[in-house]
Amino acid sequence: MNALNQIIIEGNVVQQPKKRQNNNGTYYCYVPIAVNRSYKGSEGKYVKEVSYFDITTFGSVAELCEKWCPKGRGIRVVGRLHQNAFKTEDGKSRSKIEIIAEHVEFKPFLKKDAEAAECAAPGKTAGRKKKEAKQSSCAEEIQEEQEEYDEIEF
């Protein structure tokens, strides 16, 4: 009987991934991510917690991650857990659990956080023509980014 081994995780890329090739010629890529969580503690104050996970991608997914996962980019990963067992130089047994990605989704991002906030909700103080011009430029920017994503081969 096979046991269920599946995970869905969403976080931000911690460092730019680099594509490598193993002895069989298969490309792989390590993508470390940080997952943020906040919860209400026992004293009633919100506590922020960060967990770090190592994601490993293979083949065409590895090539896409190298190209489209800059540091700070949000990604959603569907995959499985894998345990690597090894011995240290002094002979002690150790293990590490990593996530083997089967599917990666790239969360959209804009060039600047300030522009993103303005595109999402233009300020009330701007005049009507200024608002319309800003909305038009934001729409053009989003359209350009969408066209770039549409060109990605999966």
Residue, then its C-alpha position, 0 to 999 in steps of 0.5 A: m500500500n502506498a502512503l500519501n506523500q504530497i505537499i503544497i507550499e507557498g513562499n518567497v525565494v530566498q536566493q537566486p537559484k542556479k541550474r546544475q546538471n547531474n551525472n545522468g545529464t538531467y538538469y536540477c535546481y535548488v530553490p530555497i524559500a521562506v514561508n511567513r506565518s503570523y498567529k495570535g500568541s498567548e498574550g494576545k499579541y501577533v507573533k511572526e514566524v518564518s520557516y525555511f524550506d529547500i525545494t528541488t526541481f528537475g528538468s524543464v521546471a529547473e530551467l524555468c525556475e532558474k529564469w523566473c525565480p529571482k530573490g523575493r519572488g513568490i512561488r507556489v510549489v506542489g510536490r512531495l517530501h524526500q529524506n536524504a540520509f548521509k554520514t558526516e565527516d566524523g561518522k555521525s548519521r544525519s538526514k535532511i528533508e527536502i521538497i521535490a517539486e512536481h509543479v511550480e507556479f510563479k506569483p505575479f509581481l510588479k517592478k516597484d511596490a509603490e507602483a503596485a499599490e498605486c495600480a491597485a488603488p489610485g489615490k483619492t487626491a489625484g485629479r480625474k485626468k491624472k487618475e485615468a492616465k495612471q490607470s492606463s499606464c498600469a494597465e499597459e504595464i500589466q498587459e506587457e507582463q502578461e505577454e511575457y508570461d504567455e511566451i513561457e513554454f511549459 
